[in-house]
Amino acid sequence: MSIIVLKTSYPYSSDEKTEYKLIQNEVEKVSYISKIKEKTQAIASKTNQPQIIKLEFIYPEDKETYLYKTLKHEA
């Protein structure tokens, strides 16, 4: 399996930064998705604002795109 390039972006956020990371295999990919979901949920709870994150897993001949929206915390 080839190395996967992960492009992480935060559309609709005030800073709209983009991050890149190399993913070595599918296990690391699944683990990273779980961590990102937890991280965005924590941010949404802390800020009481919905969070949207876009993950693009770029393979040599393909691309997978995931868009996650975490709703704000309701008390």
N, C-alpha and C positions, 0 to 999 in steps of 0.2 A: 504494500500500500504506500502511496505517496504521502508526503507531508501536506497537510491542509492549511491553507491560510484563512484565518478568521478575521473578518472585518466587523467590528462592533461600532455601531453608531447610535446616537440618541436623538432621533428626529423629534422635533417639536419642543426640545429643551432649550433653555436660554444659552447654553454654551455650545451645543451642537458639535461636540468634539467627536473625532473618529479615532479608534484604536485598532491596531493590528497585532495579531498574535499567531505564532506557529503552533499548530496542533499536530501531535505525532501520530495519533491513531483514533479509532472510533470510541474507545473507552474514555480517553481524555476528552473527546468531544462531548459525550453524554454527561460526564462529570462537570464540565464547564457550563453546559446549559443549566444544570441544577443549581450551580453556584450563582449564576447570573439571575435566575428566577428568585432565589433567596435574597440576593443583594437588592434587586429592584423592589421587592416587597418590603424590605426594611426601610429603604428610602421613602417609599410611598407612605408607610406608617409614620415615619419620623416627620416628614414634611406635610402630611395630609394632602398630598397632591398625586394624581395618577402619574405613573411613569410608563414610558414607552421605550423599548429597546429593540433594535434591529440587528440580528446576527446573520452574517453571510459567510457560509463555509465555502471557500473557493478551492475547488479541485482542479487538477490540470485540464480536464475536459468537461467540467460540469460546475454548477453552483447550486447550493441549497440556501434558501432564505427563510428565516424565521422572524416573525414580528410578535413581540410579547407586550401586552398591555397589563399593567398592574394597577388595579383600582385603588383609590385612596381608602384609608382605614375609616371604617364607620364604627362609631362608638355604640 
